[in-house]
Amino acid sequence: MAVKCFGRDVVKAAFDKGFTRLVYVTASYPCADKMTDVLMALQESKMVDIVEVGIPFTDPVGDGPVIEECGLHALNEKCTSIFTVIELLRKARESGFTLPVIFMGYYNTFLTGWIEAAKDLVSGVIIVDLPFEEPHTHEVIEQLRASDLSFVPLVTPFTSGERIKMISSVVDTFLYCTCVMGITGARASLDQYLKSDYQPTWKTIQENTGSARKILGFGVSNNAAVKAVQDLGASGLVVGSAMMKTVAQNKDLPSAELRPVLVKFLQTLFEGTR
């Protein structure tokens, strides 16, 4: 029987298994031909539950240097449209990739018609520059839900409790909590920060989100930080820059050598999380 790998229910099922590990990868990096290898390495590691696939964009204001460089490289590789990303993902699906996928990108990358093209491949989207208060945001949410796709909202350490409560009202799979301000990127001492300075922020989030599942992202780069997020009581976490740095450092390896390197990185990163 074929494994269902799209729709909101497969994301909810991933969270039902326990602490949920999400990994971000930039589409078409290091090249279109190796995107399937990167995705299959995530699956083969048996340490990843959901994959965020980043849509390359020319002006990624929230991306740190690693992800920004990967995105620019992908654009130079002719990955200039979400429809290119959809076809690359379809190729990976046909090669046996079954993990749930959330597209992550900026509003202008989500071109008209993308939902119809991708609804049998993905489970939802994170649109980082779509403010909750904009009327158009709610139109987007309704369009997504009509195709059984999730809209994943974000909150930051500076989001007020009142606004967190408002944003969490539209959560249908999970809420993305950025645990630091600024751009994406690995933070070496994140585990200590989560155990101290972040505690009041986490308390505010918990008090205003009810039973909504909550993941932490921005800065998670090592096993100590992963365990600190788990100890905090979050539903899961996402790793982005550390993953893409590892891909970048090994991008010239043949596919047969690249996959095991990425698998080892993920198994070391997430050791002891289940």
Accessible surface in RSA format (square Angstrom, percent):
REM  Atomic radii and reference values for relative SASA: ProtOr
REM  Chains: A
REM  Algorithm: Lee & Richards
REM  Probe-radius: 1.40
REM  Slices: 20
REM RES _ NUM      All-atoms   Total-Side   Main-Chain    Non-polar    All polar
REM                ABS   REL    ABS   REL    ABS   REL    ABS   REL    ABS   REL
RES MET A   1   234.64 121.5 150.25  99.4  84.39 200.9 125.24 106.5 109.40 144.9
RES ALA A   2    99.21  91.2  66.24 102.2  32.97  75.0  77.46 109.1  21.75  57.6
RES VAL A   3    99.64  65.6  80.15  72.6  19.49  47.0  85.02  73.9  14.62  39.6
RES LYS A   4    93.73  45.7  74.89  45.9  18.84  44.9  59.78  53.8  33.95  36.2
RES CYS A   5    16.17  12.2  15.73  17.5   0.44   1.0   0.44   1.1  15.73  17.0
RES PHE A   6    70.54  35.3  70.54  43.7   0.00   0.0  70.54  42.8   0.00   0.0
RES GLY A   7     1.03   1.3   0.00   N/A   1.03   1.3   1.03   2.8   0.00   0.0
RES ARG A   8    49.66  20.9  49.66  25.3   0.00   0.0   2.30   3.1  47.36  28.7
RES ASP A   9    71.12  49.8  66.05  65.7   5.07  12.0  38.91  91.6  32.20  32.1
RES VAL A  10    22.21  14.6  17.65  16.0   4.56  11.0  19.32  16.8   2.89   7.8
RES VAL A  11     0.00   0.0   0.00   0.0   0.00   0.0   0.00   0.0   0.00   0.0
RES LYS A  12    85.66  41.8  85.27  52.3   0.39   0.9  39.97  36.0  45.69  48.7
RES ALA A  13    48.14  44.3  44.45  68.6   3.69   8.4  46.27  65.2   1.87   4.9
RES ALA A  14     6.50   6.0   4.98   7.7   1.51   3.4   6.07   8.5   0.43   1.1
RES PHE A  15    10.10   5.1   1.13   0.7   8.97  23.4   1.13   0.7   8.97  25.7
RES ASP A  16   102.32  71.7  68.17  67.8  34.15  80.8  28.77  67.7  73.55  73.4
RES LYS A  17   146.87  71.7 115.62  70.9  31.25  74.4  69.12  62.2  77.76  82.8
RES GLY A  18    33.99  41.9   0.00   N/A  33.99  41.9  32.30  88.6   1.69   3.8
RES PHE A  19    21.12  10.6   9.63   6.0  11.49  29.9  12.55   7.6   8.57  24.5
RES THR A  20     0.00   0.0   0.00   0.0   0.00   0.0   0.00   0.0   0.00   0.0
RES ARG A  21     9.91   4.2   9.91   5.1   0.00   0.0   0.00   0.0   9.91   6.0
RES LEU A  22     0.00   0.0   0.00   0.0   0.00   0.0   0.00   0.0   0.00   0.0
RES VAL A  23     0.00   0.0   0.00   0.0   0.00   0.0   0.00   0.0   0.00   0.0
RES TYR A  24    22.13  10.3  22.13  12.6   0.00   0.0  11.13   8.4  10.99  13.6
RES VAL A  25     2.05   1.3   2.05   1.9   0.00   0.0   2.05   1.8   0.00   0.0
RES THR A  26     3.19   2.3   1.56   1.6   1.63   3.9   1.56   2.1   1.63   2.5
RES ALA A  27     0.00   0.0   0.00   0.0   0.00   0.0   0.00   0.0   0.00   0.0
RES SER A  28     1.14   1.0   1.14   1.5   0.00   0.0   0.00   0.0   1.14   1.6
RES TYR A  29    10.11   4.7   8.39   4.8   1.72   4.5   1.27   1.0   8.84  10.9
RES PRO A  30     7.91   5.8   5.40   4.9   2.51   9.1   5.40   4.5   2.51  15.6
RES CYS A  31    32.36  24.5  32.36  36.1   0.00   0.0  15.77  39.9  16.60  17.9
RES ALA A  32    35.09  32.3  33.40  51.5   1.69   3.8  33.56  47.3   1.53   4.0
RES ASP A  33   107.80  75.5  95.08  94.6  12.72  30.1  25.30  59.5  82.50  82.3
RES LYS A  34    33.72  16.4  33.72  20.7   0.00   0.0  23.84  21.5   9.88  10.5
RES MET A  35     3.58   1.9   3.58   2.4   0.00   0.0   3.58   3.0   0.00   0.0
RES THR A  36    14.73  10.5  14.71  14.9   0.02   0.1  12.85  17.3   1.88   2.8
RES ASP A  37    13.64   9.6  13.64  13.6   0.00   0.0   0.32   0.7  13.33  13.3
RES VAL A  38     2.36   1.6   2.36   2.1   0.00   0.0   2.36   2.1   0.00   0.0
RES LEU A  39     0.14   0.1   0.14   0.1   0.00   0.0   0.14   0.1   0.00   0.0
RES MET A  40    21.64  11.2  21.64  14.3   0.00   0.0  21.64  18.4   0.00   0.0
RES ALA A  41     0.00   0.0   0.00   0.0   0.00   0.0   0.00   0.0   0.00   0.0
RES LEU A  42     0.11   0.1   0.00   0.0   0.11   0.3   0.00   0.0   0.11   0.3
RES GLN A  43    43.57  24.4  36.58  26.7   6.99  16.6  17.31  36.9  26.26  19.9
RES GLU A  44    72.40  41.6  55.48  42.0  16.92  40.3  37.75  73.0  34.65  28.3
RES SER A  45     2.20   1.9   0.00   0.0   2.20   5.1   0.00   0.0   2.20   3.1
RES LYS A  46   172.84  84.3 147.09  90.2  25.76  61.3 108.13  97.3  64.72  68.9
RES MET A  47    43.99  22.8  43.99  29.1   0.00   0.0  41.45  35.2   2.54   3.4
RES VAL A  48     8.05   5.3   0.00   0.0   8.05  19.4   0.00   0.0   8.05  21.8
RES ASP A  49    15.67  11.0  10.32  10.3   5.36  12.7   4.27  10.1  11.40  11.4
RES ILE A  50     0.00   0.0   0.00   0.0   0.00   0.0   0.00   0.0   0.00   0.0
RES VAL A  51     0.00   0.0   0.00   0.0   0.00   0.0   0.00   0.0   0.00   0.0
RES GLU A  52     0.99   0.6   0.99   0.7   0.00   0.0   0.00   0.0   0.99   0.8
RES VAL A  53     0.00   0.0   0.00   0.0   0.00   0.0   0.00   0.0   0.00   0.0
RES GLY A  54     1.16   1.4   0.00   N/A   1.16   1.4   1.16   3.2   0.00   0.0
RES ILE A  55    10.74   6.1   2.82   2.1   7.92  19.1   3.09   2.2   7.65  20.8
RES PRO A  56    12.63   9.2   0.89   0.8  11.73  42.6   5.10   4.2   7.52  46.8
RES PHE A  57    43.14  21.6  37.36  23.1   5.78  15.0  39.02  23.7   4.11  11.8
RES THR A  58   104.33  74.2  83.79  84.9  20.54  49.0  65.23  87.6  39.11  59.1
RES ASP A  59    87.91  61.6  85.61  85.2   2.30   5.4  22.65  53.3  65.27  65.1
RES PRO A  60    15.26  11.1  10.19   9.3   5.07  18.4  10.59   8.7   4.67  29.0
RES VAL A  61   107.03  70.4  81.30  73.6  25.73  62.0  90.04  78.2  16.99  46.1
RES GLY A  62    24.15  29.8   0.00   N/A  24.15  29.8  23.52  64.5   0.63   1.4
RES ASP A  63    31.57  22.1  26.12  26.0   5.44  12.9   0.00   0.0  31.57  31.5
RES GLY A  64     0.19   0.2   0.00   N/A   0.19   0.2   0.19   0.5   0.00   0.0
RES PRO A  65    95.41  69.5  87.04  79.3   8.38  30.4  90.70  74.9   4.71  29.3
RES VAL A  66    44.44  29.2  38.77  35.1   5.67  13.7  43.67  37.9   0.77   2.1
RES ILE A  67     8.62   4.9   8.26   6.2   0.36   0.9   8.26   5.9   0.36   1.0
RES GLU A  68    66.93  38.4  66.29  50.2   0.64   1.5   6.64  12.8  60.29  49.2
RES GLU A  69   109.00  62.6 108.04  81.7   0.96   2.3  45.77  88.5  63.23  51.6
RES CYS A  70     2.15   1.6   2.15   2.4   0.01   0.0   0.01   0.0   2.15   2.3
RES GLY A  71     7.89   9.7   0.00   N/A   7.89   9.7   7.89  21.7   0.00   0.0
RES LEU A  72    69.98  39.0  69.10  49.4   0.88   2.2  69.10  48.5   0.88   2.4
RES HIS A  73    53.51  29.2  51.23  35.6   2.28   5.8  30.53  31.5  22.98  26.7
RES ALA A  74     0.00   0.0   0.00   0.0   0.00   0.0   0.00   0.0   0.00   0.0
RES LEU A  75    26.74  14.9  20.77  14.9   5.97  15.0  20.99  14.7   5.75  15.5
RES ASN A  76   120.16  82.9  96.82  93.6  23.33  56.2  28.14  67.7  92.02  88.9
RES GLU A  77    71.75  41.2  54.67  41.4  17.08  40.7   4.92   9.5  66.82  54.6
RES LYS A  78   164.29  80.1 154.41  94.7   9.88  23.5  99.06  89.2  65.23  69.5
RES CYS A  79     1.54   1.2   0.39   0.4   1.16   2.7   0.56   1.4   0.99   1.1
RES THR A  80    97.54  69.4  67.47  68.4  30.07  71.7  43.21  58.0  54.32  82.1
RES SER A  81    33.31  28.1  26.53  35.4   6.78  15.6  27.47  58.5   5.84   8.2
RES ILE A  82     1.21   0.7   0.00   0.0   1.21   2.9   0.00   0.0   1.21   3.3
RES PHE A  83    71.81  35.9  71.19  44.1   0.62   1.6  71.45  43.3   0.36   1.0
RES THR A  84    49.52  35.2  43.78  44.4   5.74  13.7  29.84  40.1  19.68  29.8
RES VAL A  85     0.24   0.2   0.24   0.2   0.00   0.0   0.24   0.2   0.00   0.0
RES ILE A  86     0.75   0.4   0.75   0.6   0.00   0.0   0.75   0.5   0.00   0.0
RES GLU A  87   101.01  58.0  94.99  71.9   6.01  14.3  49.80  96.3  51.20  41.8
RES LEU A  88    21.50  12.0  20.34  14.6   1.16   2.9  20.62  14.5   0.88   2.4
RES LEU A  89     0.01   0.0   0.01   0.0   0.00   0.0   0.01   0.0   0.00   0.0
RES ARG A  90    67.78  28.5  67.78  34.6   0.00   0.0  27.25  37.2  40.53  24.6
RES LYS A  91    96.26  47.0  94.07  57.7   2.19   5.2  67.01  60.3  29.25  31.2
RES ALA A  92     0.02   0.0   0.02   0.0   0.00   0.0   0.02   0.0   0.00   0.0
RES ARG A  93    30.20  12.7  14.80   7.5  15.41  36.7  15.13  20.7  15.07   9.1
RES GLU A  94   139.59  80.1  98.70  74.7  40.89  97.3  49.92  96.6  89.67  73.2
RES SER A  95    64.22  54.3  32.71  43.7  31.51  72.6  23.24  49.5  40.98  57.4
RES GLY A  96    36.00  44.4   0.00   N/A  36.00  44.4  30.29  83.1   5.71  12.8
RES PHE A  97     0.84   0.4   0.00   0.0   0.84   2.2   0.00   0.0   0.84   2.4
RES THR A  98    47.61  33.9  42.45  43.0   5.16  12.3  25.03  33.6  22.58  34.1
RES LEU A  99    25.81  14.4  25.22  18.0   0.59   1.5  25.81  18.1   0.00   0.0
RES PRO A 100    14.00  10.2  14.00  12.8   0.00   0.0  14.00  11.6   0.00   0.0
RES VAL A 101     0.00   0.0   0.00   0.0   0.00   0.0   0.00   0.0   0.00   0.0
RES ILE A 102     0.00   0.0   0.00   0.0   0.00   0.0   0.00   0.0   0.00   0.0
RES PHE A 103     0.00   0.0   0.00   0.0   0.00   0.0   0.00   0.0   0.00   0.0
RES MET A 104    21.41  11.1  19.61  13.0   1.81   4.3  16.39  13.9   5.02   6.7
RES GLY A 105     4.19   5.2   0.00   N/A   4.19   5.2   4.19  11.5   0.00   0.0
RES TYR A 106    12.54   5.9  12.54   7.1   0.00   0.0  11.02   8.3   1.51   1.9
RES TYR A 107    76.56  35.7  75.10  42.7   1.47   3.8  53.63  40.3  22.94  28.3
RES ASN A 108   105.49  72.7  88.49  85.5  17.00  40.9  20.18  48.6  85.31  82.5
RES THR A 109    13.40   9.5   6.46   6.5   6.95  16.6  12.89  17.3   0.51   0.8
RES PHE A 110    22.69  11.4   4.07   2.5  18.62  48.4   4.07   2.5  18.62  53.3
RES LEU A 111    80.76  45.0  77.58  55.5   3.17   8.0  80.55  56.6   0.20   0.5
RES THR A 112   140.06  99.6 112.78 114.3  27.28  65.0  84.17 113.1  55.89  84.5
RES GLY A 113    41.13  50.7   0.00   N/A  41.13  50.7  29.80  81.8  11.34  25.4
RES TRP A 114    15.76   6.3  15.76   7.6   0.00   0.0   6.13   3.3   9.64  15.6
RES ILE A 115    29.00  16.5  28.63  21.3   0.37   0.9  28.63  20.6   0.37   1.0
RES GLU A 116   118.56  68.1 106.34  80.4  12.22  29.1  55.39 107.1  63.17  51.6
RES ALA A 117    33.10  30.4  20.42  31.5  12.68  28.8  31.64  44.6   1.46   3.9
RES ALA A 118     0.00   0.0   0.00   0.0   0.00   0.0   0.00   0.0   0.00   0.0
RES LYS A 119    79.87  39.0  76.54  47.0   3.33   7.9  38.28  34.5  41.59  44.3
RES ASP A 120    64.97  45.5  57.93  57.7   7.04  16.7  26.28  61.8  38.70  38.6
RES LEU A 121     7.05   3.9   7.05   5.0   0.00   0.0   7.05   5.0   0.00   0.0
RES VAL A 122     0.00   0.0   0.00   0.0   0.00   0.0   0.00   0.0   0.00   0.0
RES SER A 123     0.00   0.0   0.00   0.0   0.00   0.0   0.00   0.0   0.00   0.0
RES GLY A 124     0.00   0.0   0.00   N/A   0.00   0.0   0.00   0.0   0.00   0.0
RES VAL A 125     0.06   0.0   0.06   0.1   0.00   0.0   0.06   0.0   0.00   0.0
RES ILE A 126     0.00   0.0   0.00   0.0   0.00   0.0   0.00   0.0   0.00   0.0
RES ILE A 127     6.17   3.5   2.99   2.2   3.18   7.7   2.99   2.2   3.18   8.6
RES VAL A 128    54.63  35.9  25.16  22.8  29.47  71.0  25.16  21.9  29.47  79.9
RES ASP A 129    67.19  47.1  45.44  45.2  21.75  51.4  30.61  72.0  36.58  36.5
RES LEU A 130    22.51  12.5   9.81   7.0  12.71  31.9  10.12   7.1  12.39  33.4
RES PRO A 131    66.32  48.3  57.18  52.1   9.14  33.2  66.03  54.5   0.30   1.9
RES PHE A 132    20.28  10.1  16.53  10.2   3.75   9.8  17.68  10.7   2.60   7.4
RES GLU A 133    91.41  52.5  66.90  50.6  24.51  58.4  61.49 118.9  29.92  24.4
RES GLU A 134    85.17  48.9  84.27  63.8   0.91   2.2  13.59  26.3  71.58  58.4
RES PRO A 135   101.06  73.7  91.61  83.5   9.44  34.3  98.47  81.3   2.58  16.0
RES HIS A 136    67.56  36.9  66.21  46.0   1.34   3.4  58.25  60.0   9.31  10.8
RES THR A 137     0.00   0.0   0.00   0.0   0.00   0.0   0.00   0.0   0.00   0.0
RES HIS A 138    70.21  38.4  69.42  48.2   0.79   2.0  48.71  50.2  21.50  25.0
RES GLU A 139    94.43  54.2  88.50  67.0   5.93  14.1  36.48  70.6  57.96  47.3
RES VAL A 140    12.58   8.3  12.58  11.4   0.00   0.0  12.58  10.9   0.00   0.0
RES ILE A 141     3.12   1.8   3.12   2.3   0.00   0.0   3.12   2.2   0.00   0.0
RES GLU A 142   107.11  61.5 102.91  77.9   4.20  10.0  46.99  90.9  60.12  49.1
RES GLN A 143    96.46  53.9  88.40  64.6   8.06  19.2  36.63  78.0  59.83  45.4
RES LEU A 144     0.65   0.4   0.65   0.5   0.00   0.0   0.65   0.5   0.00   0.0
RES ARG A 145    74.31  31.2  63.32  32.3  10.99  26.2  23.11  31.6  51.20  31.0
RES ALA A 146    92.47  85.0  46.77  72.2  45.69 103.9  59.93  84.4  32.54  86.2
RES SER A 147    29.20  24.7  14.84  19.8  14.36  33.1   7.89  16.8  21.31  29.9
RES ASP A 148    55.53  38.9  54.45  54.2   1.08   2.6  30.51  71.8  25.02  25.0
RES LEU A 149     0.13   0.1   0.13   0.1   0.00   0.0   0.13   0.1   0.00   0.0
RES SER A 150     0.00   0.0   0.00   0.0   0.00   0.0   0.00   0.0   0.00   0.0
RES PHE A 151     7.10   3.6   6.62   4.1   0.48   1.3   6.62   4.0   0.48   1.4
RES VAL A 152     0.33   0.2   0.00   0.0   0.33   0.8   0.00   0.0   0.33   0.9
RES PRO A 153     6.07   4.4   3.80   3.5   2.26   8.2   6.07   5.0   0.00   0.0
RES LEU A 154    41.60  23.2  26.53  19.0  15.07  37.9  26.53  18.6  15.07  40.5
RES VAL A 155     1.27   0.8   0.15   0.1   1.12   2.7   0.99   0.9   0.28   0.8
RES THR A 156    45.46  32.3  43.89  44.5   1.57   3.7  40.14  53.9   5.32   8.0
RES PRO A 157    26.27  19.1   9.11   8.3  17.16  62.4   9.11   7.5  17.15 106.6
RES PHE A 158   162.30  81.2 132.54  82.1  29.75  77.4 138.50  84.0  23.79  68.1
RES THR A 159    16.16  11.5   2.98   3.0  13.19  31.4   5.76   7.7  10.41  15.7
RES SER A 160    63.58  53.7  50.48  67.4  13.10  30.2  52.18 111.1  11.40  16.0
RES GLY A 161    17.47  21.5   0.00   N/A  17.47  21.5   8.69  23.8   8.78  19.7
RES GLU A 162   150.16  86.2 137.08 103.7  13.07  31.1  55.59 107.5  94.57  77.2
RES ARG A 163    78.85  33.1  77.97  39.7   0.88   2.1  32.43  44.3  46.41  28.1
RES ILE A 164     1.92   1.1   1.92   1.4   0.00   0.0   1.92   1.4   0.00   0.0
RES LYS A 165   123.33  60.2 120.64  74.0   2.70   6.4  65.79  59.2  57.54  61.3
RES MET A 166    81.02  42.0  73.21  48.4   7.82  18.6  43.57  37.0  37.45  49.6
RES ILE A 167     4.04   2.3   4.04   3.0   0.00   0.0   4.04   2.9   0.00   0.0
RES SER A 168    17.52  14.8   7.90  10.5   9.63  22.2   0.77   1.6  16.75  23.5
RES SER A 169    87.29  73.8  46.14  61.6  41.16  94.8  46.98 100.0  40.32  56.5
RES VAL A 170    17.35  11.4  16.51  14.9   0.84   2.0  17.23  15.0   0.13   0.3
RES VAL A 171    29.32  19.3   5.36   4.8  23.96  57.7   5.36   4.7  23.96  65.0
RES ASP A 172    25.73  18.0  11.47  11.4  14.26  33.7  20.33  47.8   5.40   5.4
RES THR A 173     7.66   5.4   0.06   0.1   7.59  18.1   2.07   2.8   5.59   8.4
RES PHE A 174     0.32   0.2   0.00   0.0   0.32   0.8   0.00   0.0   0.32   0.9
RES LEU A 175     0.00   0.0   0.00   0.0   0.00   0.0   0.00   0.0   0.00   0.0
RES TYR A 176     6.90   3.2   6.90   3.9   0.00   0.0   0.00   0.0   6.90   8.5
RES CYS A 177     0.26   0.2   0.26   0.3   0.00   0.0   0.26   0.7   0.00   0.0
RES THR A 178     7.34   5.2   6.21   6.3   1.14   2.7   4.82   6.5   2.52   3.8
RES CYS A 179     0.00   0.0   0.00   0.0   0.00   0.0   0.00   0.0   0.00   0.0
RES VAL A 180    21.16  13.9  18.36  16.6   2.81   6.8  20.12  17.5   1.04   2.8
RES MET A 181    85.85  44.5  69.21  45.8  16.64  39.6  70.11  59.6  15.75  20.9
RES GLY A 182    54.18  66.8   0.00   N/A  54.18  66.8  37.38 102.6  16.80  37.6
RES ILE A 183    76.51  43.5  75.63  56.3   0.88   2.1  75.63  54.5   0.88   2.4
RES THR A 184    18.26  13.0  16.49  16.7   1.77   4.2  16.49  22.2   1.77   2.7
RES GLY A 185    14.66  18.1   0.00   N/A  14.66  18.1  13.34  36.6   1.32   2.9
RES ALA A 186    61.43  56.5  31.14  48.1  30.29  68.9  32.49  45.8  28.94  76.7
RES ARG A 187    68.27  28.7  64.83  33.0   3.43   8.2  37.95  51.9  30.32  18.4
RES ALA A 188    93.56  86.0  68.01 105.0  25.55  58.1  72.27 101.8  21.29  56.4
RES SER A 189    75.21  63.6  70.77  94.4   4.45  10.2  37.79  80.5  37.42  52.4
RES LEU A 190     2.93   1.6   1.14   0.8   1.80   4.5   2.64   1.9   0.30   0.8
RES ASP A 191    19.83  13.9  19.83  19.7   0.00   0.0   0.15   0.3  19.68  19.6
RES GLN A 192   105.71  59.1 104.39  76.3   1.32   3.1  45.41  96.7  60.30  45.7
RES TYR A 193    61.13  28.5  55.94  31.8   5.19  13.5  47.91  36.0  13.22  16.3
RES LEU A 194     0.89   0.5   0.50   0.4   0.38   1.0   0.72   0.5   0.17   0.4
RES LYS A 195   118.25  57.7  94.57  58.0  23.68  56.4  56.02  50.4  62.23  66.3
RES SER A 196    61.53  52.0  47.08  62.8  14.45  33.3  44.94  95.7  16.59  23.2
RES ASP A 197   108.57  76.0  87.94  87.5  20.62  48.8  22.02  51.8  86.54  86.3
RES TYR A 198     0.37   0.2   0.18   0.1   0.18   0.5   0.18   0.1   0.18   0.2
RES GLN A 199    75.38  42.2  72.94  53.3   2.44   5.8  30.69  65.3  44.69  33.9
RES PRO A 200    89.62  65.3  81.45  74.2   8.18  29.7  87.29  72.1   2.33  14.5
RES THR A 201    28.25  20.1  22.61  22.9   5.64  13.4   9.89  13.3  18.35  27.7
RES TRP A 202     6.73   2.7   6.73   3.3   0.00   0.0   6.14   3.3   0.59   1.0
RES LYS A 203   123.31  60.2 122.64  75.2   0.67   1.6  90.45  81.4  32.86  35.0
RES THR A 204    46.94  33.4  46.52  47.2   0.41   1.0  19.98  26.8  26.95  40.7
RES ILE A 205     1.35   0.8   1.35   1.0   0.00   0.0   1.35   1.0   0.00   0.0
RES GLN A 206    86.74  48.5  73.57  53.8  13.17  31.4  17.82  37.9  68.92  52.3
RES GLU A 207   109.63  62.9  74.94  56.7  34.70  82.6  43.45  84.0  66.19  54.0
RES ASN A 208    24.42  16.8  19.56  18.9   4.86  11.7   2.87   6.9  21.55  20.8
RES THR A 209     8.81   6.3   0.00   0.0   8.81  21.0   2.75   3.7   6.06   9.2
RES GLY A 210    63.23  78.0   0.00   N/A  63.23  78.0  44.64 122.5  18.59  41.6
RES SER A 211   116.49  98.4  82.43 110.0  34.06  78.5  55.17 117.5  61.32  85.9
RES ALA A 212    20.48  18.8   6.81  10.5  13.67  31.1  16.81  23.7   3.68   9.7
RES ARG A 213    73.52  30.9  71.13  36.3   2.38   5.7  18.74  25.6  54.78  33.2
RES LYS A 214    18.86   9.2  18.86  11.6   0.00   0.0  10.45   9.4   8.41   9.0
RES ILE A 215     0.00   0.0   0.00   0.0   0.00   0.0   0.00   0.0   0.00   0.0
RES LEU A 216     0.00   0.0   0.00   0.0   0.00   0.0   0.00   0.0   0.00   0.0
RES GLY A 217     0.00   0.0   0.00   N/A   0.00   0.0   0.00   0.0   0.00   0.0
RES PHE A 218    28.36  14.2  20.64  12.8   7.72  20.1  24.41  14.8   3.95  11.3
RES GLY A 219     6.26   7.7   0.00   N/A   6.26   7.7   0.53   1.4   5.73  12.8
RES VAL A 220     4.49   3.0   0.00   0.0   4.49  10.8   0.00   0.0   4.49  12.2
RES SER A 221    24.01  20.3  11.27  15.0  12.73  29.3   5.86  12.5  18.15  25.4
RES ASN A 222    51.95  35.8  48.73  47.1   3.21   7.7  31.78  76.5  20.17  19.5
RES ASN A 223    37.63  25.9  33.78  32.6   3.85   9.3  21.02  50.6  16.60  16.0
RES ALA A 224    52.15  47.9  39.57  61.1  12.57  28.6  46.64  65.7   5.51  14.6
RES ALA A 225     0.56   0.5   0.56   0.9   0.00   0.0   0.56   0.8   0.00   0.0
RES VAL A 226     0.00   0.0   0.00   0.0   0.00   0.0   0.00   0.0   0.00   0.0
RES LYS A 227    87.25  42.6  87.17  53.5   0.08   0.2  42.20  38.0  45.05  48.0
RES ALA A 228     4.30   4.0   0.11   0.2   4.19   9.5   0.80   1.1   3.50   9.3
RES VAL A 229     0.00   0.0   0.00   0.0   0.00   0.0   0.00   0.0   0.00   0.0
RES GLN A 230    57.45  32.1  46.81  34.2  10.64  25.3  17.67  37.6  39.78  30.2
RES ASP A 231   116.84  81.8  81.59  81.2  35.25  83.4  31.51  74.2  85.33  85.1
RES LEU A 232    23.94  13.3   4.64   3.3  19.30  48.5  10.83   7.6  13.12  35.3
RES GLY A 233    52.18  64.3   0.00   N/A  52.18  64.3  27.97  76.8  24.21  54.2
RES ALA A 234     8.56   7.9   0.00   0.0   8.56  19.5   0.40   0.6   8.17  21.6
RES SER A 235    30.10  25.4  18.95  25.3  11.15  25.7  14.52  30.9  15.58  21.8
RES GLY A 236     0.00   0.0   0.00   N/A   0.00   0.0   0.00   0.0   0.00   0.0
RES LEU A 237     0.00   0.0   0.00   0.0   0.00   0.0   0.00   0.0   0.00   0.0
RES VAL A 238     5.49   3.6   3.85   3.5   1.64   4.0   3.85   3.3   1.64   4.5
RES VAL A 239     0.40   0.3   0.05   0.0   0.36   0.9   0.40   0.3   0.00   0.0
RES GLY A 240    13.88  17.1   0.00   N/A  13.88  17.1   6.27  17.2   7.62  17.1
RES SER A 241     8.35   7.1   4.24   5.7   4.11   9.5   4.04   8.6   4.31   6.0
RES ALA A 242    10.63   9.8   5.72   8.8   4.90  11.2   8.76  12.3   1.87   5.0
RES MET A 243     0.02   0.0   0.02   0.0   0.00   0.0   0.02   0.0   0.00   0.0
RES MET A 244     0.29   0.1   0.29   0.2   0.00   0.0   0.29   0.2   0.00   0.0
RES LYS A 245   110.13  53.7 109.54  67.2   0.59   1.4  52.53  47.3  57.60  61.4
RES THR A 246    17.15  12.2  17.15  17.4   0.00   0.0   8.70  11.7   8.46  12.8
RES VAL A 247     0.00   0.0   0.00   0.0   0.00   0.0   0.00   0.0   0.00   0.0
RES ALA A 248    32.92  30.3  24.52  37.8   8.40  19.1  24.75  34.9   8.17  21.6
RES GLN A 249   124.25  69.5  85.32  62.4  38.93  92.7  40.27  85.7  83.98  63.7
RES ASN A 250    32.68  22.5  29.43  28.4   3.25   7.8   3.25   7.8  29.43  28.4
RES LYS A 251    69.34  33.8  64.69  39.7   4.65  11.1  32.34  29.1  37.00  39.4
RES ASP A 252   124.88  87.5  97.65  97.2  27.23  64.4  40.33  94.9  84.55  84.3
RES LEU A 253    49.68  27.7  48.63  34.8   1.05   2.6  49.24  34.6   0.44   1.2
RES PRO A 254    75.50  55.0  65.54  59.7   9.97  36.2  75.33  62.2   0.17   1.1
RES SER A 255    43.13  36.4  39.15  52.2   3.98   9.2  24.44  52.0  18.68  26.2
RES ALA A 256    89.88  82.6  61.57  95.0  28.31  64.4  73.07 102.9  16.81  44.5
RES GLU A 257    91.33  52.4  88.42  66.9   2.91   6.9  34.41  66.6  56.92  46.5
RES LEU A 258     0.00   0.0   0.00   0.0   0.00   0.0   0.00   0.0   0.00   0.0
RES ARG A 259    64.60  27.1  64.60  32.9   0.00   0.0  15.25  20.8  49.35  29.9
RES PRO A 260    74.61  54.4  65.29  59.5   9.32  33.9  70.04  57.8   4.57  28.4
RES VAL A 261    54.14  35.6  48.34  43.8   5.80  14.0  52.24  45.4   1.90   5.1
RES LEU A 262     0.00   0.0   0.00   0.0   0.00   0.0   0.00   0.0   0.00   0.0
RES VAL A 263    22.95  15.1  22.95  20.8   0.00   0.0  22.95  19.9   0.00   0.0
RES LYS A 264   149.77  73.1 149.10  91.5   0.68   1.6  91.71  82.6  58.06  61.8
RES PHE A 265    44.58  22.3  36.84  22.8   7.74  20.1  43.71  26.5   0.87   2.5
RES LEU A 266     0.03   0.0   0.03   0.0   0.00   0.0   0.03   0.0   0.00   0.0
RES GLN A 267    76.52  42.8  72.75  53.2   3.77   9.0  16.57  35.3  59.95  45.5
RES THR A 268    82.18  58.4  77.90  79.0   4.28  10.2  64.34  86.4  17.84  27.0
RES LEU A 269     6.07   3.4   2.55   1.8   3.52   8.9   5.80   4.1   0.26   0.7
RES PHE A 270     0.02   0.0   0.00   0.0   0.02   0.0   0.00   0.0   0.02   0.0
RES GLU A 271   107.44  61.7 107.35  81.2   0.09   0.2  29.39  56.8  78.05  63.7
RES GLY A 272    55.47  68.4   0.00   N/A  55.47  68.4  27.38  75.1  28.09  62.9
RES THR A 273     3.43   2.4   0.20   0.2   3.23   7.7   0.98   1.3   2.45   3.7
RES ARG A 274   136.02  57.1  62.68  32.0  73.34 174.6  78.80 107.7  57.22  34.7
END  Absolute sums over single chains surface
CHAIN  1 A    11491.3       9207.2       2284.1       6491.3       5000.0
END  Absolute sums over all chains
TOTAL         11491.3       9207.2       2284.1       6491.3       5000.0
